[in-house]
Amino acid sequence: MTIELLRSILGWATVINLSVILVWFVVFTLYHDALYRLHSKWFKISHERFDSIHYAGMAFYKIGTYLLNLAPFLAMTFVA
């Protein structure tokens, strides 16, 4: 595997992961009440807890994307 191939893979992985987080945010924003009703059937959960779980999940996902995909991609871009 060449450095150029790895850099390309990391670039596309970053794009895909940021697209996933964008879709998650849009769905969460537009369909908040429907999602809450669906999840509250399965779990006893308050609105505040539901929101905090989703925002924490989005934050961890975004941080993971930045640290594991974007940072190595940028490092390889700057070195090459």
N, C-alpha and C positions, 0 to 999 in steps of 0.2 A: 504494500500500500504506500503510495507516494504522499508526500506532504500536501501536494496540490489536491489530490483526491480527498484526503482527510479534511482539508480546509473547506472544500466544497460540501462534504457531508455535514460538517458542523454549521455551515451557513444555511443549508436547507433545513437542518434540524431546528435552528433558531427561528427561521421563518414559520415552520410548522407549529412549533411550540407557542410562539407569540400569537399565531392565528387561533390556536386552541384557547388560550387565555382570553382573547378578544371575544370569541364566540361564547365562552362561559360567562363573561361579564355582560354581554348583550342579552343573553337568555335570562340571566339572573335579574337584570334590570327590567326587562319587558314583561317577564312572566313570574315575577316575585311571588305574588299571591297564589298562583296555581302551583308553583313549586313548593311553597310552604304547606299548602293543603295536602299535597301528595306526601310530603315527608312527615307531616304531623299525624298521618294515618299510621305510619310505621313506628314513629318514635314520639314520646312525650317531650316536646321541645317548645320553648317560647320563641317569639319573633326575634327578640334580641340575640338569643343563643344561635338561632338559625342564621341570622345575618353575620354574626361574629365567626361562625364556623366557615361560612363561604368566603368571607373576606380573608380570613387566615389561610384558607386553602389556596386562594388566588395569590396571596403574598408569597407563600412557600413555593408555589409552582413558578411564579415569576422570578424569584430569587434563584431557584434551581436552574431555570433556563439561562439566566444571566451568568451564573457561575460555571455551569457545566457545558454550555454551548457557545454563548456570545463571547465570553472572556477568552477561551482558547482560540476561537475564530479570529478575534481581533489580534491576539498575540501572533498567530501565524501570518496574518496579513501584514503586520508591521515588520516582522522579521524577513518575510519574502520580499 
